[in-house]
Amino acid sequence: MVIPTHREGGQAQFIEQPISTMTYDTEINRLLDYLRHNLSKPHTIEELAVYSNMSRRTLTRHFKHATGLPIVTWLNNERLRYAAELLEVTDYSIDKIAESAGFNIAVLFRKLFKNKYGTNPNHWRKNFNQQLSSSDEYS
């Protein structure tokens, strides 16, 4: 296997790590499904606790035990994963992608994206967008 030793623009090498979609906890699984289908909506711990029929404290404890992450961290990671997918398969503006992924502020989205993936959303799109890549082959 041949891998470039350096990527253009200082971009870090990216290897997708699979995220488990199921946990041992059926209530948390139901919550994860709900969150994945409602990424664009704002969520509060209180609202999620009511949805899960748990107290706030019980929910945060069960969620972290089941997923290994606090709710906000898990939700931001899932939103960033979805945003990266949109960058790869759509030509939506960065603001539209931020909104679709549940980030109210595009600046926050850009900052979190850069922290997680080591590159900004525009560079990600340039390197991974399937529509752009296929059109480049014929140019």
VENQUI-V768707 format. One record per residue. N is the residue number from 1. OMEGA is omega in degrees with one decimal (none if undefined). Layout:
N_OMEGA, N_OMEGA
This chain:
1_-179.3, 2_-179.6, 3_178.1, 4_-178.9, 5_-177.8, 6_176.3, 7_178.4, 8_173.7, 9_178.3, 10_-178.8, 11_178.5, 12_173.6, 13_-176.8, 14_174.8, 15_-179.6, 16_176.2, 17_-177.8, 18_178.6, 19_178.3, 20_-179.5, 21_-178.8, 22_174.2, 23_177.9, 24_-172.4, 25_-175.6, 26_178.3, 27_177.6, 28_176.3, 29_179.0, 30_177.7, 31_178.7, 32_177.0, 33_179.4, 34_-178.5, 35_179.9, 36_179.5, 37_-178.3, 38_-177.8, 39_-175.4, 40_-178.6, 41_173.2, 42_-179.7, 43_172.0, 44_177.9, 45_-179.7, 46_179.2, 47_179.6, 48_176.8, 49_177.2, 50_178.9, 51_-176.6, 52_-177.6, 53_179.2, 54_170.2, 55_179.2, 56_-177.5, 57_179.1, 58_178.9, 59_-177.3, 60_179.3, 61_-179.8, 62_-178.5, 63_-179.0, 64_179.0, 65_-176.7, 66_-174.0, 67_-176.5, 68_-176.9, 69_169.2, 70_-176.4, 71_-176.2, 72_178.8, 73_178.9, 74_-177.6, 75_177.5, 76_178.1, 77_-179.9, 78_177.2, 79_178.6, 80_176.7, 81_179.2, 82_178.9, 83_177.8, 84_177.5, 85_178.1, 86_177.4, 87_-176.7, 88_-170.7, 89_179.6, 90_172.3, 91_177.1, 92_175.1, 93_178.4, 94_178.3, 95_179.4, 96_178.3, 97_178.0, 98_179.7, 99_-179.7, 100_-179.2, 101_175.5, 102_176.9, 103_-178.5, 104_-175.3, 105_-177.8, 106_179.4, 107_177.3, 108_178.0, 109_-178.7, 110_-179.0, 111_180.0, 112_178.9, 113_-179.9, 114_178.9, 115_-176.6, 116_-172.0, 117_177.2, 118_178.1, 119_-179.8, 120_-177.1, 121_178.9, 122_177.7, 123_177.4, 124_-179.5, 125_-178.6, 126_-176.5, 127_-171.2, 128_-177.1, 129_-176.3, 130_179.8, 131_179.5, 132_-178.3, 133_-178.1, 134_178.4, 135_177.6, 136_-177.7, 137_-175.4, 138_-178.9, 139_none
